[in-house]
Amino acid sequence: MTDHWLRYRSAAPPLPGHSYSWPFHGAGLESLGVDGRPVLEPLPEPGPDELLVRVDALGICASDGKMVRMGPRYPLFSPRDWANDPIRLGHEAAMTVIKVGEQWRGQFHPGQRLGVQANVFIGGERAIFGVNISGAMAQYVLLDRRVLAADECYVFPTPDSLSYSDIALLEPWACVEVAYTPVRRLEPKAGGTLWLVGNPEVQRTYSWGQPLAARRVVLSDAPQDLAAWVRAQGVEVCEGTGLGAQTLVERFTGGAGFDDIVLLQPGAATVVAEAARSLADAGLLNLVTDAPLDGDVAVDIGRLHYEPLGFVGCTGPDISAAYGLTRNRSELRPGGVVWIAGAGGTMGRMHLQRALELAEGPRAVIVTNRGEARLRSLVRDFGPLAQERGIEQVAISPQLEPGRLEREVERLTDGQGCDDIVIVVPDPVLMARATSLLAPNGMMVFYAGVPKGTEVPLPLDRAALAAVQFTGTSGSTLADQMRVLDRVAAGLLDPSRPVAAVGGIKAMAAAVAAVIEGRYPGKVVVYPQFLDLPLLSLMELAERLPAVGSRLAPGPVWTAEAERALFEVCLAGGC
């Protein structure tokens, strides 16, 4: 190891007197930094309840691009005076402890390497590091109690064996991982408010094969036998027959929406759509019907993705049969056929890599993307892995090859449809069309976020009639990151494989612009301690710095050895 590398890893002094930072003023790319450049600020001094950390690597997330594009319209921003109170973005970070405030001595120490979980909760309220808590688009940042001692500690130590890019990319990998875990609620909320809606024109006998968890139940046209059973459960029962959904929401939930809604034989898609709009955040709708609806249901995909809403169903007569993990899976079906729409982008490639590396993965993966160049790169970069795992990989451009997607689904599934469809592009039209290619017992993952209020017609009756799942997730948790860390430690995941371009702190705006434009088929990682390293693809980096290029894996693929070579060159002034 060189002296430069050893000193850097140990966080040995001296420290600089200043730190470059990129404040965001909330009105487009021109509001990132000042005049397109970072701001030079005095190196902050930690207070007794703070840590001063060095940012070693920062992944640029598609969400960073959305925040910059949308500004105050971004769904997760809290209201603020953007001109006078800018935020600092950046949440996919690898950090090293530099100075420790008095209250944290014994728990943290200089030189300690940390990862961070962005989804910070303070008293149960979501705050988000790099969104509403200033993040890591800087060389050095202060971490305070909001991150260190809120509902839990949202930083965690990382093994020395991991590269800085490995640590930074644990967060986006956790976001991919959580897409295949049961984040949506799959059981009635304990102590919640439930709205039970019958259909007086359809006579059925129903049962409820589990204790009633709700504190309050609002009955609208409920069958007499079922209503009598509910009243015998010792819960508060309210009569809602004859009142509209909005009136009931205001009267019985204070406008927050129902935690749970059960619809019995609704018949009309408009009835289901109105009920879906009446759900509270993280609400759960149970559609109980043995007959198809009269059409698709307009569902707010933004709410499904960000809150997330849950939709389950069964044919009855046991209403509770719709609930639980047995009927509602979240993982890709072993031995199934999965279609990843938008696989050529950064997150699409990560979903593809995960599918190919699963211990019990699919037998075939269909990847689609508009651009032919990105499809070729998918075949080049992931074809050998698919072949190694015995998985058939089919790459299609629906725009250039109309009808081929449907033909391949027909061939691979004997006309049954895909077991799983993962939508990684925020395209409501595609989302609606894709439902026609979903098999019975299939799962559709709406991974790409669209603004709340974006309604997409979904065949929700298939949740009841065919056990179909419609899921969406946003962000991750500390537990999700720990699962990813365990997979990395076990050699089951190479977290840095998606890296496609790197740059230094002054290239931050260029890095965000590249993500917005979709310039690279993979992750962009910024190394803030390098001042003048321009934004470079891995092939450009190899040409510019042969000592780094020689450490890349074939592809080229980013490696821990290449990252170390980059540090050795740049710390010696060679960037």
RODO-2510 file (C-alpha; in nm, 4 decimals, decimal comma):
residues 575
     n   res          X          Y          Z
     1     m     0,0000     0,0000     0,0000
     2     t     0,1210     0,3509    -0,0737
     3     d     0,1620     0,6071     0,2009
     4     h    -0,1134     0,8201     0,0443
     5     w    -0,3596     0,5297     0,0555
     6     l    -0,2693     0,4314     0,4112
     7     r    -0,3075     0,7866     0,5385
     8     y    -0,6380     0,8272     0,3611
     9     r    -0,7812     0,5007     0,4959
    10     s    -0,6787     0,5860     0,8504
    11     a    -0,8240     0,9394     0,8271
    12     a    -0,4964     1,0738     0,9606
    13     p    -0,4540     1,4540     0,9916
    14     p    -0,3977     1,7167     0,8721
    15     l    -0,7491     1,8147     0,7705
    16     p    -0,8307     2,0768     0,5084
    17     g    -0,9637     2,4093     0,6285
    18     h    -1,2528     2,4066     0,3797
    19     s    -1,4994     2,1693     0,2187
    20     y    -1,6735     2,1824    -0,1178
    21     s    -2,0518     2,1461    -0,1032
    22     w    -2,3419     2,1490    -0,3533
    23     p    -2,6512     2,3202    -0,2043
    24     f    -2,9760     2,2813    -0,3964
    25     h    -3,2098     2,5794    -0,4172
    26     g    -3,5053     2,3879    -0,5566
    27     a    -3,5665     2,5099    -0,9127
    28     g    -3,3936     2,2819    -1,1651
    29     l    -3,0354     2,1876    -1,2519
    30     e    -2,9283     2,5525    -1,2595
    31     s    -3,0086     2,5692    -0,8862
    32     l    -2,7617     2,2953    -0,7955
    33     g    -2,4620     2,4772    -0,6488
    34     v    -2,3993     2,8401    -0,7457
    35     d    -2,3474     2,9224    -1,1133
    36     g    -2,3014     2,5519    -1,1816
    37     r    -2,0162     2,5177    -0,9329
    38     p    -1,9816     2,3903    -0,5761
    39     v    -1,9586     2,6276    -0,2817
    40     l    -1,6394     2,6381    -0,0757
    41     e    -1,7289     2,6483     0,2942
    42     p    -1,5240     2,6392     0,6154
    43     l    -1,4743     2,2856     0,7402
    44     p    -1,7521     2,2372     0,9976
    45     e    -1,6704     2,1585     1,3586
    46     p    -1,8929     1,8984     1,5233
    47     g    -2,0923     1,9881     1,8320
    48     p    -2,1109     1,7543     2,1319
    49     d    -2,3950     1,5535     1,9727
    50     e    -2,2571     1,5454     1,6173
    51     l    -2,0098     1,3587     1,3992
    52     l    -1,7915     1,5115     1,1295
    53     v    -1,7634     1,2587     0,8495
    54     r    -1,5729     1,2536     0,5219
    55     v    -1,7732     1,1503     0,2159
    56     d    -1,5672     0,8893     0,0326
    57     a    -1,8121     0,7906    -0,2419
    58     l    -2,1585     0,9018    -0,3433
    59     g    -2,3930     0,7219    -0,5808
    60     i    -2,6153     0,9502    -0,7860
    61     c    -2,9688     0,8186    -0,7692
    62     a    -3,2473     0,8573    -1,0239
    63     s    -3,4367     1,0153    -0,7342
    64     d    -3,1673     1,2855    -0,7152
    65     g    -3,2405     1,3575    -1,0790
    66     k    -3,6147     1,3711    -1,0089
    67     m    -3,5612     1,6083    -0,7170
    68     v    -3,3505     1,8403    -0,9302
    69     r    -3,5990     1,8308    -1,2189
    70     m    -3,9139     1,8668    -1,0113
    71     g    -3,7866     2,0920    -0,7341
    72     p    -4,0605     2,1670    -0,4781
    73     r    -4,3053     1,9467    -0,6720
    74     y    -4,1097     1,6337    -0,5752
    75     p    -4,3536     1,4258    -0,3638
    76     l    -4,1190     1,3677    -0,0695
    77     f    -3,9950     1,7253    -0,0174
    78     s    -4,1317     1,9085     0,2840
    79     p    -4,2318     2,2736     0,2367
    80     r    -3,9367     2,5133     0,2785
    81     d    -3,8043     2,8540     0,1783
    82     w    -3,5785     2,7270    -0,0983
    83     a    -3,4059     3,0577    -0,1669
    84     n    -3,2972     3,1110     0,1935
    85     d    -3,2931     2,7525     0,3171
    86     p    -3,1455     2,5264     0,0477
    87     i    -3,1086     2,1542     0,1011
    88     r    -2,8114     1,9338     0,0197
    89     l    -2,9019     1,6210    -0,1745
    90     g    -2,7183     1,2884    -0,1827
    91     h    -2,8176     0,9754     0,0083
    92     e    -2,6154     0,6853    -0,1386
    93     a    -2,3024     0,7475     0,0649
    94     a    -1,9880     0,5841     0,1958
    95     m    -1,8421     0,7860     0,4820
    96     t    -1,5496     0,7856     0,7244
    97     v    -1,5677     0,9301     1,0747
    98     i    -1,3246     1,2212     1,1153
    99     k    -1,4222     1,3862     1,4446
   100     v    -1,6496     1,2622     1,7213
   101     g    -1,8638     1,4841     1,9423
   102     e    -1,8381     1,4226     2,3148
   103     q    -2,1713     1,2396     2,3396
   104     w    -2,0671     0,9806     2,0819
   105     r    -1,7196     0,8907     2,2099
   106     g    -1,7127     0,5201     2,2786
   107     q    -1,9678     0,4492     2,0052
   108     f    -1,7805     0,6023     1,7102
   109     h    -1,4108     0,6662     1,6470
   110     p    -1,2016     0,8465     1,3828
   111     g    -1,1255     0,6275     1,0845
   112     q    -1,4441     0,4228     1,1262
   113     r    -1,6152     0,3475     0,7945
   114     l    -1,9927     0,3994     0,7807
   115     g    -2,2878     0,3423     0,5541
   116     v    -2,6121     0,5341     0,5915
   117     q    -2,9805     0,4513     0,5578
   118     a    -3,1704     0,7368     0,3980
   119     n    -3,5181     0,6550     0,5315
   120     v    -3,4891     0,8292     0,8668
   121     f    -3,7893     0,8208     1,0992
   122     i    -3,8234     1,0692     1,3831
   123     g    -4,1107     0,9915     1,6151
   124     g    -4,2585     0,7737     1,3430
   125     e    -4,2448     1,0541     1,0844
   126     r    -4,0364     1,0015     0,7698
   127     a    -3,7623     1,2641     0,7312
   128     i    -3,5141     1,1206     0,4721
   129     f    -3,1417     1,1932     0,4652
   130     g    -3,0523     1,3724     0,1429
   131     v    -3,4094     1,4916     0,0922
   132     n    -3,5314     1,6813     0,3982
   133     i    -3,2172     1,6272     0,6064
   134     s    -2,9094     1,7674     0,4303
   135     g    -2,7229     1,4866     0,2615
   136     a    -2,3840     1,3929     0,1251
   137     m    -2,3215     1,6104    -0,1846
   138     a    -2,0135     1,7517    -0,0140
   139     q    -1,6634     1,6556     0,0852
   140     y    -1,7364     1,6672     0,4585
   141     v    -2,0719     1,6744     0,6378
   142     l    -2,2039     1,6867     0,9911
   143     l    -2,4346     1,4116     1,1143
   144     d    -2,6609     1,5063     1,4035
   145     r    -2,9118     1,3311     1,6260
   146     r    -3,1707     1,3153     1,3490
   147     v    -2,9523     1,0510     1,1847
   148     l    -2,7643     0,9187     1,4869
   149     a    -3,0373     0,8918     1,7494
   150     a    -3,3867     0,9217     1,6027
   151     d    -3,6176     0,6183     1,6119
   152     e    -3,2929     0,4244     1,5633
   153     c    -2,9369     0,4968     1,4549
   154     y    -2,9337     0,5261     1,0766
   155     v    -2,5608     0,4845     1,0201
   156     f    -2,3833     0,1526     1,0509
   157     p    -2,0233     0,0255     1,0470
   158     t    -1,9048    -0,1562     0,7362
   159     p    -1,6362    -0,4211     0,6831
   160     d    -1,2941    -0,3085     0,5649
   161     s    -1,3220    -0,5619     0,2832
   162     l    -1,5850    -0,3499     0,1060
   163     s    -1,4837    -0,0797    -0,1382
   164     y    -1,6238     0,2707    -0,1001
   165     s    -1,8499     0,2189    -0,4002
   166     d    -1,9739    -0,1075    -0,2470
   167     i    -2,0812     0,0833     0,0636
   168     a    -2,2401     0,3704    -0,1274
   169     l    -2,4432     0,1319    -0,3412
   170     l    -2,5818    -0,0694    -0,0504
   171     e    -2,8689     0,1812    -0,0361
   172     p    -2,9893     0,1466    -0,3976
   173     w    -2,9434    -0,2284    -0,3721
   174     a    -3,1621    -0,2228    -0,0613
   175     c    -3,4261    -0,0342    -0,2620
   176     v    -3,4156    -0,3127    -0,5210
   177     e    -3,4256    -0,5780    -0,2501
   178     v    -3,7260    -0,4244    -0,0765
   179     a    -3,9250    -0,4484    -0,4000
   180     y    -3,9356    -0,8237    -0,3352
   181     t    -4,0331    -0,8099     0,0309
   182     p    -4,3861    -0,7676     0,1737
   183     v    -4,3727    -0,3945     0,2448
   184     r    -4,7432    -0,3428     0,1778
   185     r    -4,9643    -0,4421     0,4675
   186     l    -5,1188    -0,7846     0,4171
   187     e    -5,3348    -0,8088     0,7281
   188     p    -5,6073    -0,5784     0,8666
   189     k    -5,4612    -0,3044     1,0822
   190     a    -5,4857    -0,3694     1,4538
   191     g    -5,6859    -0,0891     1,6124
   192     g    -5,7667     0,0629     1,2747
   193     t    -6,0869     0,1775     1,1086
   194     l    -6,2415    -0,0658     0,8604
   195     w    -6,5131     0,0051     0,6053
   196     l    -6,7159    -0,3003     0,5070
   197     v    -6,9229    -0,2513     0,1920
   198     g    -7,1805    -0,4983     0,0647
   199     n    -7,3896    -0,5094    -0,2498
   200     p    -7,7650    -0,5316    -0,1782
   201     e    -7,8248    -0,6649    -0,5295
   202     v    -7,6080    -0,9742    -0,4727
   203     q    -7,6980    -1,2149    -0,1945
   204     r    -7,4055    -1,4142    -0,0589
   205     t    -7,3170    -1,5689     0,2758
   206     y    -6,9768    -1,4691     0,4147
   207     s    -6,7551    -1,5661     0,7044
   208     w    -6,4443    -1,4131     0,8602
   209     g    -6,2025    -1,6821     0,9660
   210     q    -5,9891    -1,4756     1,2029
   211     p    -6,0405    -1,2360     1,4941
   212     l    -6,1479    -0,8874     1,3892
   213     a    -5,8468    -0,6596     1,4370
   214     a    -6,0166    -0,3241     1,3767
   215     r    -6,1214    -0,0899     1,6571
   216     r    -6,4043     0,0592     1,4529
   217     v    -6,6071    -0,0877     1,1662
   218     v    -6,8281     0,1173     0,9363
   219     l    -7,1002    -0,0927     0,7684
   220     s    -7,2520    -0,0005     0,4310
   221     d    -7,5153    -0,2407     0,2951
   222     a    -7,3478    -0,5261     0,4800
   223     p    -7,5246    -0,8674     0,4674
   224     q    -7,7302    -0,9155     0,7829
   225     d    -7,5522    -1,2288     0,9062
   226     l    -7,2092    -1,0715     0,8583
   227     a    -7,3215    -0,7443     1,0213
   228     a    -7,4496    -0,9402     1,3214
   229     w    -7,1149    -1,1198     1,3509
   230     v    -6,9260    -0,7889     1,3402
   231     r    -7,1461    -0,6416     1,6151
   232     a    -7,0721    -0,9437     1,8324
   233     q    -6,6941    -0,8829     1,8146
   234     g    -6,6873    -0,6059     2,0739
   235     v    -6,5781    -0,3361     1,8315
   236     e    -6,7319     0,0048     1,7685
   237     v    -6,9835    -0,0344     1,4865
   238     c    -7,1072     0,2605     1,2809
   239     e    -7,3776     0,2655     1,0162
   240     g    -7,2749     0,4098     0,6804
   241     t    -7,5476     0,2840     0,4466
   242     g    -7,6685     0,5526     0,2112
   243     l    -7,3729     0,7847     0,2682
   244     g    -7,1108     0,8604     0,0024
   245     a    -6,7471     0,7613     0,0361
   246     q    -6,6195     1,1167     0,0910
   247     t    -6,8777     1,1781     0,3638
   248     l    -6,7779     0,8578     0,5398
   249     v    -6,4070     0,9417     0,5136
   250     e    -6,4644     1,2820     0,6720
   251     r    -6,7073     1,1598     0,9386
   252     f    -6,5263     0,8492     1,0581
   253     t    -6,1572     0,9130     0,9785
   254     g    -6,1286     1,2914     0,9983
   255     g    -6,0355     1,2959     0,6293
   256     a    -5,7370     1,0598     0,6720
   257     g    -5,9017     0,7679     0,4920
   258     f    -5,9867     0,4141     0,5991
   259     d    -5,7108     0,1822     0,7116
   260     d    -5,8949    -0,1137     0,5625
   261     i    -6,1771    -0,1506     0,3131
   262     v    -6,3589    -0,4738     0,2268
   263     l    -6,5756    -0,4735    -0,0854
   264     l    -6,8217    -0,7610    -0,1306
   265     q    -6,9267    -0,8313    -0,4924
   266     p    -6,8962    -0,4661    -0,5993
   267     g    -6,9592    -0,5358    -0,9679
   268     a    -6,8642    -0,1884    -1,0936
   269     a    -6,5035    -0,0787    -1,1420
   270     t    -6,6038     0,2769    -1,0447
   271     v    -6,7126     0,1516    -0,7009
   272     v    -6,3703    -0,0070    -0,6479
   273     a    -6,1908     0,3054    -0,7735
   274     e    -6,3847     0,5244    -0,5305
   275     a    -6,2980     0,2883    -0,2465
   276     a    -5,9287     0,2932    -0,3432
   277     r    -5,9332     0,6728    -0,3255
   278     s    -6,0802     0,6424     0,0261
   279     l    -5,7812     0,4495     0,1652
   280     a    -5,5482     0,6036     0,4204
   281     d    -5,1737     0,6044     0,3688
   282     a    -5,0576     0,2402     0,3698
   283     g    -5,4233     0,1374     0,3465
   284     l    -5,5359    -0,2094     0,2395
   285     l    -5,8296    -0,2904     0,0106
   286     n    -5,9732    -0,6427     0,0058
   287     l    -6,1828    -0,7192    -0,3014
   288     v    -6,4079    -1,0208    -0,2396
   289     t    -6,5845    -1,1312    -0,5563
   290     d    -6,6449    -1,4417    -0,7648
   291     a    -6,7469    -1,2401    -1,0699
   292     p    -6,5417    -1,0079    -1,2919
   293     l    -6,5840    -0,6331    -1,2607
   294     d    -6,7310    -0,4405    -1,5516
   295     g    -6,3899    -0,2978    -1,6394
   296     d    -6,0453    -0,2015    -1,5116
   297     v    -6,0067     0,0094    -1,1990
   298     a    -5,8394     0,3521    -1,2030
   299     v    -5,5656     0,3202    -0,9370
   300     d    -5,3367     0,5985    -0,8189
   301     i    -4,9997     0,4371    -0,8969
   302     g    -4,8176     0,7217    -0,7212
   303     r    -4,9919     0,6318    -0,3956
   304     l    -4,9404     0,2591    -0,4527
   305     h    -4,5673     0,3239    -0,4995
   306     y    -4,4924     0,5843    -0,2332
   307     e    -4,7282     0,5036     0,0549
   308     p    -4,7657     0,2055    -0,0299
   309     l    -5,1242     0,0926    -0,0754
   310     g    -5,2121    -0,2763    -0,0705
   311     f    -5,4664    -0,4618    -0,2847
   312     v    -5,5679    -0,8185    -0,2034
   313     g    -5,8668    -1,0312    -0,2880
   314     c    -6,0417    -1,3664    -0,2862
   315     t    -6,3652    -1,5216    -0,4094
   316     g    -6,5073    -1,5865    -0,0630
   317     p    -6,6960    -1,6987     0,1329
   318     d    -6,4130    -1,6552     0,3879
   319     i    -6,3167    -1,2880     0,3657
   320     s    -5,9947    -1,3461     0,5590
   321     a    -5,8666    -1,5874     0,2926
   322     a    -5,7443    -1,2839     0,0983
   323     y    -5,4944    -1,1845     0,3667
   324     g    -5,1466    -1,3041     0,4589
   325     l    -4,8238    -1,4164     0,2975
   326     t    -4,9547    -1,7496     0,1712
   327     r    -5,1794    -1,5910    -0,0919
   328     n    -4,9760    -1,2754    -0,1455
   329     r    -4,6166    -1,3395    -0,2484
   330     s    -4,3501    -1,0748    -0,2961
   331     e    -4,0511    -1,2678    -0,4355
   332     l    -3,9984    -1,3649    -0,7985
   333     r    -4,1480    -1,7043    -0,8729
   334     p    -3,8806    -1,9786    -0,8741
   335     g    -3,8593    -2,1320    -1,2189
   336     g    -4,0903    -1,8670    -1,3624
   337     v    -4,0724    -1,6156    -1,6445
   338     v    -4,0041    -1,2531    -1,5528
   339     w    -4,0266    -0,9474    -1,7766
   340     i    -3,8227    -0,6422    -1,6721
   341     a    -3,9495    -0,3354    -1,8561
   342     g    -3,6831    -0,0660    -1,8738
   343     a    -3,4023    -0,3107    -1,8008
   344     g    -3,1425    -0,0993    -1,9816
   345     g    -3,1377     0,1765    -1,7205
   346     t    -2,9397     0,1716    -1,3993
   347     m    -3,2075     0,0280    -1,1724
   348     g    -3,3335    -0,2056    -1,4425
   349     r    -2,9864    -0,3558    -1,4696
   350     m    -2,9814    -0,4024    -1,0939
   351     h    -3,3162    -0,5834    -1,1026
   352     l    -3,1782    -0,8015    -1,3812
   353     q    -2,8579    -0,8793    -1,1919
   354     r    -3,0606    -0,9718    -0,8837
   355     a    -3,2896    -1,2019    -1,0839
   356     l    -2,9928    -1,3780    -1,2414
   357     e    -2,8104    -1,4201    -0,9100
   358     l    -3,1067    -1,5551    -0,7102
   359     a    -3,0473    -1,8975    -0,5613
   360     e    -3,3947    -2,0050    -0,6793
   361     g    -3,4395    -1,7715    -0,9701
   362     p    -3,6508    -1,7643    -1,2848
   363     r    -3,5964    -1,9948    -1,5812
   364     a    -3,6296    -1,7100    -1,8302
   365     v    -3,5896    -1,3323    -1,8184
   366     i    -3,7278    -1,0999    -2,0837
   367     v    -3,5618    -0,7580    -2,0876
   368     t    -3,7029    -0,4681    -2,2844
   369     n    -3,5714    -0,1217    -2,3508
   370     r    -3,6276     0,1417    -2,6165
   371     g    -3,2664     0,1960    -2,7177
   372     e    -3,0966    -0,0741    -2,9211
   373     a    -2,7521     0,0179    -2,7841
   374     r    -2,8623    -0,0472    -2,4275
   375     l    -3,0145    -0,3798    -2,5264
   376     r    -2,6840    -0,4818    -2,6822
   377     s    -2,5054    -0,3831    -2,3618
   378     l    -2,7479    -0,5949    -2,1577
   379     v    -2,6724    -0,8966    -2,3737
   380     r    -2,2987    -0,8271    -2,3560
   381     d    -2,2859    -0,7584    -1,9821
   382     f    -2,5364    -1,0133    -1,8501
   383     g    -2,5535    -1,2819    -2,1196
   384     p    -2,2599    -1,4800    -1,9766
   385     l    -2,4101    -1,4683    -1,6246
   386     a    -2,7486    -1,5836    -1,7557
   387     q    -2,5840    -1,8674    -1,9486
   388     e    -2,3812    -1,9663    -1,6433
   389     r    -2,7004    -1,9871    -1,4359
   390     g    -2,8940    -2,1746    -1,7043
   391     i    -3,1427    -1,8908    -1,7534
   392     e    -3,2745    -1,7927    -2,0950
   393     q    -3,2359    -1,4189    -2,1485
   394     v    -3,4381    -1,2542    -2,4259
   395     a    -3,3691    -0,8887    -2,5162
   396     i    -3,6386    -0,6981    -2,7070
   397     s    -3,6999    -0,3433    -2,8241
   398     p    -4,0805    -0,3182    -2,8524
   399     q    -4,0452    -0,0054    -3,0667
   400     l    -3,8111    -0,1696    -3,3177
   401     e    -3,9664    -0,5160    -3,3007
   402     p    -4,3427    -0,4683    -3,2669
   403     g    -4,5239    -0,7838    -3,1622
   404     r    -4,2123    -0,9765    -3,0638
   405     l    -4,2682    -0,9262    -2,6901
   406     e    -4,6115    -1,0876    -2,7104
   407     r    -4,4768    -1,3719    -2,9235
   408     e    -4,1931    -1,4446    -2,6814
   409     v    -4,4285    -1,4400    -2,3828
   410     e    -4,6545    -1,6835    -2,5717
   411     r    -4,3587    -1,9117    -2,6469
   412     l    -4,2038    -1,9075    -2,3019
   413     t    -4,5262    -1,9435    -2,1043
   414     d    -4,7535    -2,1489    -2,3337
   415     g    -4,9810    -1,8483    -2,3487
   416     q    -5,0254    -1,8189    -1,9726
   417     g    -4,8407    -1,4877    -1,9350
   418     c    -4,5436    -1,3773    -1,7287
   419     d    -4,5183    -1,4921    -1,3699
   420     d    -4,3651    -1,1566    -1,2798
   421     i    -4,3471    -0,8161    -1,4464
   422     v    -4,1188    -0,5451    -1,3076
   423     i    -4,1851    -0,1941    -1,4407
   424     v    -3,8742     0,0233    -1,4036
   425     v    -3,9862     0,3117    -1,6244
   426     p    -4,2397     0,5772    -1,5142
   427     d    -4,4682     0,5191    -1,8103
   428     p    -4,8385     0,4952    -1,7175
   429     v    -4,9324     0,3751    -2,0671
   430     l    -4,6831     0,0900    -2,0452
   431     m    -4,8033     0,0062    -1,6948
   432     a    -5,1600    -0,0318    -1,8180
   433     r    -5,0666    -0,2364    -2,1255
   434     a    -4,8377    -0,4687    -1,9318
   435     t    -5,1231    -0,6081    -1,7231
   436     s    -5,2478    -0,8052    -2,0252
   437     l    -4,9271    -1,0130    -2,0185
   438     l    -4,9525    -1,1125    -1,6502
   439     a    -5,0292    -1,4752    -1,5682
   440     p    -5,2705    -1,6028    -1,3036
   441     n    -5,0937    -1,5878    -0,9656
   442     g    -4,8635    -1,3324    -1,1276
   443     m    -4,7014    -1,0325    -0,9624
   444     m    -4,6548    -0,6858    -1,1094
   445     v    -4,3981    -0,4633    -0,9383
   446     f    -4,4375    -0,0902    -1,0030
   447     y    -4,0809     0,0030    -0,9180
   448     a    -4,0675     0,3346    -1,1025
   449     g    -4,2346     0,6174    -0,9157
   450     v    -4,4852     0,8455    -1,0842
   451     p    -4,6447     1,1553    -0,9269
   452     k    -4,9313     1,0950    -0,6892
   453     g    -5,2575     1,1431    -0,8714
   454     t    -5,1389     0,9438    -1,1739
   455     e    -5,4176     0,6925    -1,2241
   456     v    -5,3637     0,3770    -1,4274
   457     p    -5,6393     0,1273    -1,5179
   458     l    -5,5642    -0,2073    -1,3513
   459     p    -5,7635    -0,5341    -1,3616
   460     l    -5,7996    -0,5446    -0,9837
   461     d    -6,0657    -0,8157    -1,0068
   462     r    -5,7773    -1,0532    -1,0888
   463     a    -5,6551    -1,0082    -0,7312
   464     a    -5,9703    -1,1945    -0,6275
   465     l    -6,0187    -1,4258    -0,9237
   466     a    -5,6568    -1,5221    -0,9961
   467     a    -5,4487    -1,4203    -0,6899
   468     v    -5,2645    -1,1582    -0,8953
   469     q    -5,0439    -0,9098    -0,7049
   470     f    -4,9943    -0,5388    -0,7770
   471     t    -4,7128    -0,3997    -0,5634
   472     g    -4,4969    -0,0898    -0,5373
   473     t    -4,2255     0,0346    -0,3040
   474     s    -4,0255     0,3488    -0,2374
   475     g    -3,6979     0,3593    -0,0462
   476     s    -3,5731     0,0972     0,1962
   477     t    -3,5060     0,0398     0,5640
   478     l    -3,1973    -0,0259     0,7714
   479     a    -3,2989    -0,3920     0,7921
   480     d    -3,3113    -0,4086     0,4120
   481     q    -2,9571    -0,2712     0,3906
   482     m    -2,8389    -0,5240     0,6471
   483     r    -2,9815    -0,8073     0,4352
   484     v    -2,7952    -0,6733     0,1334
   485     l    -2,4778    -0,6413     0,3412
   486     d    -2,5149    -1,0062     0,4441
   487     r    -2,5509    -1,1099     0,0791
   488     v    -2,2393    -0,9132    -0,0140
   489     a    -2,0407    -1,0630     0,2741
   490     a    -2,1479    -1,4122     0,1645
   491     g    -2,0252    -1,3474    -0,1892
   492     l    -2,3770    -1,3639    -0,3354
   493     l    -2,3820    -1,0078    -0,4728
   494     d    -2,1291    -0,7766    -0,6356
   495     p    -2,2778    -0,4374    -0,5434
   496     s    -2,0404    -0,2332    -0,7608
   497     r    -2,1041    -0,4236    -1,0824
   498     p    -2,3569    -0,1576    -1,2016
   499     v    -2,1004     0,1285    -1,1877
   500     a    -2,0716     0,2844    -1,5333
   501     a    -1,9050     0,6234    -1,4731
   502     v    -1,7088     0,8070    -1,2047
   503     g    -1,6086     1,1656    -1,1339
   504     g    -1,4875     1,4075    -0,8676
   505     i    -1,6604     1,6715    -0,6565
   506     k    -1,6558     1,9441    -0,9229
   507     a    -1,8254     1,7047    -1,1655
   508     m    -2,1311     1,6666    -0,9385
   509     a    -2,3652     1,8759    -1,1570
   510     a    -2,2466     1,6893    -1,4656
   511     a    -2,3122     1,3607    -1,2853
   512     v    -2,6694     1,4615    -1,1964
   513     a    -2,7284     1,5836    -1,5517
   514     a    -2,6021     1,2511    -1,6867
   515     v    -2,8476     1,0628    -1,4664
   516     i    -3,1347     1,2875    -1,5770
   517     e    -3,0403     1,2303    -1,9418
   518     g    -2,9816     0,8566    -1,8960
   519     r    -2,6384     0,8977    -2,0517
   520     y    -2,4812     0,5879    -1,8951
   521     p    -2,6188     0,2325    -1,8743
   522     g    -2,5395     0,2028    -1,5063
   523     k    -2,4619     0,3870    -1,1856
   524     v    -2,2703     0,7134    -1,1662
   525     v    -2,0440     0,7347    -0,8593
   526     v    -1,8818     1,0585    -0,7445
   527     y    -1,5671     1,0513    -0,5310
   528     p    -1,5883     1,3886    -0,3524
   529     q    -1,2271     1,3945    -0,2344
   530     f    -1,1030     1,4243    -0,5933
   531     l    -1,1346     1,7886    -0,6991
   532     d    -1,0755     1,7856    -1,0714
   533     l    -1,1536     1,4335    -1,1885
   534     p    -1,4025     1,4867    -1,4747
   535     l    -1,7040     1,2647    -1,5232
   536     l    -1,5774     0,9647    -1,7207
   537     s    -1,7257     0,6379    -1,8383
   538     l    -1,5230     0,3334    -1,7374
   539     m    -1,3855     0,3039    -2,0906
   540     e    -1,2845     0,6722    -2,0910
   541     l    -1,1302     0,6276    -1,7459
   542     a    -0,9268     0,3310    -1,8669
   543     e    -0,7910     0,5370    -2,1566
   544     r    -0,7135     0,8395    -1,9399
   545     l    -0,5654     0,6457    -1,6462
   546     p    -0,4215     0,3124    -1,7669
   547     a    -0,3143     0,2200    -1,4139
   548     v    -0,6833     0,2206    -1,3212
   549     g    -0,8002     0,0618    -1,6441
   550     s    -0,5735    -0,2374    -1,5909
   551     r    -0,7618    -0,3145    -1,2686
   552     l    -1,1080    -0,3200    -1,4284
   553     a    -1,2719    -0,6566    -1,4865
   554     p    -1,3675    -0,7506    -1,8458
   555     g    -1,6713    -0,5625    -1,9652
   556     p    -1,5397    -0,3234    -1,8353
   557     v    -1,6657    -0,3793    -1,4805
   558     w    -1,5760    -0,1666    -1,1782
   559     t    -1,3792    -0,3481    -0,9077
   560     a    -1,2378    -0,2781    -0,5633
   561     e    -0,8912    -0,3002    -0,7170
   562     a    -0,9778    -0,0350    -0,9765
   563     e    -1,1155     0,1930    -0,7062
   564     r    -0,7983     0,1576    -0,4991
   565     a    -0,5863     0,2311    -0,8070
   566     l    -0,7953     0,5429    -0,8700
   567     f    -0,7345     0,6624    -0,5154
   568     e    -0,3622     0,5955    -0,5372
   569     v    -0,3344     0,7901    -0,8628
   570     c    -0,5550     1,0820    -0,7555
   571     l    -0,4157     1,1134    -0,4027
   572     a    -0,0721     1,1443    -0,5615
   573     g    -0,2007     1,4293    -0,7780
   574     g    -0,2414     1,2312    -1,0986
   575     c    -0,6085     1,3126    -1,1668
***
